[in-house]
Amino acid sequence: MQNLRSQQTIQQPVEVVGIGYWSGKEVRVIFRPAHVGAGVTFVRDDIGADAIIPAKAECRTEVPRRTNLTSGGTEVEMVEHVLAALAGLQIDNCEVGIDQAEMPGCDGSAIDFVAAIDSAGIERQDAEVLQLEVTERIRLTSGETWIEARPAIDGEYSVEFQVDYPHDLAIGQQSALVTVTPESFRSEIAPCRTFVLQREADAIKRRGLGTHVTPKDLLVFGEHGPIENELRFENECARHKALDVIGDMALTGHSIVGQIVAYRSGHKLNAELAQELVTRFAVPAPLRATA
């Protein structure tokens, strides 16, 4: 195992305000510093200081198209972009306070969360990071989709995602590969937005969900490409799926050393792999004396 970096938190609280895609409610997210070994936790400020949900794979509840977490009867919704921003910038310990259940959708990417964290400043802490090193190949499948963990190349963490929409040529086949570092995450992954097919968006709205969301709030693909919007990268869809994987792998609560490769995988399969990685490869945190 390579030399471990120090754990990190943020230097001061910082907030992001936006609208939840599904609920349509305004929500305020406050990122707060956290002590060594605290990991990432969500706190429902609207309920009280004890309404805490750890960012762990075992807390995930199954809902379509997003990652929700529940603990003690308290839920937070669509957390994957917040978790991706924290993991991508190597923030190990952070308390995320919110005054609604759902995270703000912003523009469908993680860029607003990254900007907030950068503005807060990053603080190194006096302890080594908890590291999870993949030492053997694991593949999980669901129908034609799969996700796989492989041993690392050169001690790095990389994510590769393969998108395949054979009947929707505006998206078609595309892939993205990133070695996950704060620099690469900021420039190559964080700006990449959620996408949906127009017929899927119409079906969601017929159910009374996301009725306030317009094609300018995320990428809605029609027959010839994004509607009333433009791509930031030619393979933005695959890059956003890589962002989702980074967020879901953050549910391991560890800094990962390994390769994650996915083909058409979704949040459910991602979270199942995160749990499997913890079961097989996580090293228990050292016991620490309490004050």
C-alpha positions in Angstrom: 0.0 0.0 0.0 1.3 3.4 -0.9 2.1 6.2 1.6 -1.1 7.6 3.0 -2.1 11.2 2.7 -3.5 13.2 5.6 -7.2 13.4 6.2 -8.8 16.7 5.2 -11.8 18.8 6.1 -12.8 22.4 5.2 -11.6 25.5 7.0 -14.9 27.2 7.6 -18.6 26.7 6.9 -20.0 27.6 3.4 -23.4 27.3 1.9 -25.1 26.5 -1.4 -28.8 27.4 -2.0 -30.9 26.0 -4.8 -34.0 24.1 -5.8 -34.6 20.3 -5.5 -35.2 18.7 -8.9 -37.8 16.3 -7.6 -39.5 18.3 -4.8 -39.3 21.8 -6.3 -38.5 23.1 -2.8 -35.7 25.6 -2.0 -33.0 24.0 0.1 -29.9 25.4 1.8 -26.9 23.2 2.1 -24.2 24.2 4.7 -20.8 22.4 4.5 -19.2 22.5 8.0 -15.8 21.3 9.2 -15.6 18.0 11.0 -13.1 16.3 13.2 -10.6 13.6 12.3 -12.4 10.3 11.6 -15.8 11.8 11.5 -16.3 11.0 7.8 -19.1 12.6 5.9 -22.5 13.0 7.6 -25.7 14.7 6.6 -27.6 16.6 9.3 -31.3 17.5 8.8 -31.1 21.0 10.4 -34.8 21.4 9.9 -35.4 18.4 12.3 -32.6 18.9 14.8 -28.9 18.3 15.6 -29.6 14.6 16.3 -31.1 13.9 12.8 -27.8 12.5 11.5 -27.4 10.3 8.4 -23.9 8.8 7.7 -22.8 8.7 4.1 -22.5 4.9 4.1 -23.6 2.3 1.6 -25.7 0.4 4.1 -27.8 3.6 4.6 -28.9 3.7 0.9 -32.6 3.2 0.1 -33.7 2.1 -3.3 -35.3 4.8 -5.4 -35.1 5.4 -9.2 -32.4 7.6 -10.8 -30.7 8.9 -7.6 -29.0 8.1 -4.3 -31.1 8.5 -1.1 -29.9 7.7 2.4 -31.9 6.9 5.5 -30.9 6.4 9.1 -33.2 6.3 12.2 -36.2 7.2 10.0 -34.6 10.3 8.7 -33.9 10.7 4.9 -31.7 12.7 2.6 -32.3 12.6 -1.1 -30.1 12.9 -4.3 -26.8 13.1 -2.4 -24.6 11.7 -5.2 -23.4 15.1 -6.5 -22.5 16.4 -3.1 -20.7 13.2 -2.3 -18.8 13.3 -5.6 -17.7 16.9 -4.9 -16.4 16.0 -1.5 -14.7 12.8 -2.7 -13.3 14.5 -5.8 -11.6 17.2 -3.7 -10.4 14.7 -1.1 -12.5 16.0 1.7 -12.7 13.1 4.2 -14.5 14.7 7.1 -17.4 17.1 6.6 -20.8 17.7 8.2 -23.4 18.6 5.5 -26.4 20.5 7.1 -29.6 20.8 5.1 -33.0 22.3 5.8 -35.0 20.0 3.4 -34.6 16.4 2.5 -33.4 16.8 -1.1 -30.1 18.3 -2.2 -30.4 21.3 -4.7 -30.1 20.3 -8.3 -28.3 23.4 -9.4 -27.4 22.9 -13.0 -27.3 19.2 -12.8 -23.5 19.0 -12.1 -21.3 19.3 -9.1 -19.7 22.6 -10.0 -21.5 24.7 -7.5 -20.6 22.4 -4.7 -16.9 22.4 -5.8 -16.9 26.2 -5.9 -18.3 26.4 -2.4 -15.8 23.9 -1.0 -12.9 25.7 -2.7 -14.1 29.0 -1.3 -14.2 27.5 2.2 -10.6 26.4 2.0 -9.2 22.9 2.7 -7.5 22.0 6.0 -5.1 19.1 6.5 -5.7 17.1 9.7 -3.3 15.2 11.9 -4.2 11.7 10.9 -3.8 9.4 7.9 -6.7 8.8 5.6 -8.6 5.5 5.7 -7.6 3.7 2.5 -9.3 0.9 0.7 -7.1 -0.9 -1.8 -8.7 -3.2 -4.4 -6.5 -6.3 -4.6 -8.7 -8.6 -6.7 -11.2 -8.2 -9.5 -14.9 -8.0 -8.5 -17.8 -7.7 -11.0 -21.5 -7.1 -10.2 -24.1 -7.5 -13.0 -27.7 -6.7 -13.5 -29.0 -7.9 -16.9 -26.8 -6.3 -19.5 -25.3 -3.7 -17.1 -22.3 -4.2 -14.9 -19.7 -2.5 -12.7 -16.3 -3.9 -11.9 -13.5 -3.1 -9.4 -9.9 -3.9 -10.4 -6.5 -3.5 -8.8 -5.0 -0.1 -9.3 -2.4 0.9 -11.9 0.4 2.9 -10.2 -1.4 3.2 -7.0 -4.1 5.5 -8.4 -7.9 5.7 -8.3 -9.6 5.8 -11.7 -13.1 5.6 -12.9 -14.2 4.6 -16.4 -17.8 4.7 -17.6 -19.3 3.3 -20.8 -22.6 4.7 -22.0 -24.6 2.9 -24.7 -27.9 4.2 -26.1 -28.2 2.1 -29.3 -31.7 3.4 -30.0 -31.0 7.1 -29.1 -28.3 8.2 -31.4 -28.1 11.7 -30.0 -26.3 10.1 -27.1 -25.2 6.8 -28.7 -22.1 5.1 -27.4 -19.5 7.1 -25.5 -17.0 6.6 -22.7 -15.1 8.6 -20.2 -12.0 7.7 -18.2 -10.5 9.8 -15.4 -7.8 9.3 -12.9 -9.5 10.9 -9.9 -7.5 13.8 -8.4 -8.8 17.2 -7.2 -7.4 18.8 -10.3 -8.9 16.3 -12.8 -12.2 16.3 -10.9 -12.5 20.1 -11.0 -11.8 20.4 -14.7 -13.0 17.2 -16.3 -15.9 15.8 -14.2 -17.5 18.4 -11.9 -19.0 20.5 -14.8 -20.8 17.6 -16.3 -24.5 17.6 -16.0 -27.4 15.2 -15.4 -29.0 14.1 -18.6 -32.4 12.6 -19.5 -34.2 11.7 -22.7 -37.1 13.9 -23.6 -39.6 11.0 -23.4 -38.3 10.2 -19.9 -38.6 13.8 -18.8 -42.2 13.9 -20.1 -43.0 10.7 -18.2 -41.6 12.1 -15.0 -43.6 15.3 -15.3 -46.8 13.3 -15.9 -46.2 11.8 -12.5 -46.2 15.3 -11.0 -42.5 15.4 -10.3 -39.9 17.9 -11.5 -42.6 20.1 -13.1 -40.5 23.2 -12.5 -37.4 21.8 -14.3 -36.7 23.1 -17.8 -34.1 22.0 -20.4 -31.9 24.8 -19.2 -31.6 23.2 -15.8 -30.0 20.0 -17.1 -29.5 18.2 -20.3 -32.7 17.0 -22.0 -32.0 15.0 -25.2 -34.3 15.1 -28.1 -33.8 13.3 -31.4 -31.0 15.6 -32.5 -29.3 16.4 -29.3 -29.8 18.6 -26.2 -32.9 20.8 -26.2 -32.3 24.5 -25.6 -28.8 23.7 -24.3 -25.3 22.9 -25.4 -22.8 20.2 -24.4 -19.8 21.2 -22.4 -17.9 18.1 -23.6 -18.6 15.8 -26.5 -18.9 12.9 -24.1 -20.6 14.8 -21.3 -23.1 12.0 -20.6 -20.3 9.5 -19.9 -18.4 12.0 -17.8 -21.5 12.7 -15.7 -22.0 9.0 -15.2 -18.4 8.8 -13.9 -19.3 11.7 -11.6 -22.2 9.6 -10.2 -19.9 6.6 -9.7 -17.4 8.8 -7.8 -20.3 9.9 -5.6 -21.6 6.4 -5.0 -18.2 5.0 -4.3 -17.8 7.7 -1.6 -20.3 5.6 0.3 -17.4 3.3 1.2 -16.2 6.0 3.6 -12.6 5.4 2.3 -10.0 6.8 -0.1 -10.0 4.2 -2.9 -7.0 2.8 -4.6 -8.2 0.9 -7.6 -10.0 1.0 -11.0 -13.8 1.2 -11.2 -15.1 0.3 -14.7 -18.8 0.4 -15.4 -21.0 -0.3 -18.4 -24.5 1.3 -18.2 -24.5 0.9 -14.4 -26.9 2.8 -12.2 -27.0 4.0 -8.6 -28.3 0.7 -7.2 -25.5 -1.4 -8.7 -22.9 1.2 -7.8 -24.0 1.2 -4.2 -23.9 -2.6 -4.1 -20.3 -2.5 -5.3 -19.4 0.1 -2.7 -20.8 -2.2 0.0 -18.9 -5.1 -1.4 -15.6 -3.2 -1.4 -16.1 -2.3 2.2 -16.8 -5.9 3.1 -13.7 -7.3 1.3 -11.1 -4.6 1.4 -11.7 -2.0 4.1 -9.2 -1.8 6.9 -10.8 -1.0 10.3 -10.1 2.5 11.6 -7.6 2.6 14.5 -9.1 3.1 17.9 -8.6 6.6 19.2 -8.6 7.8 22.8 -11.5 10.2 23.6 -11.0 13.4 25.4 
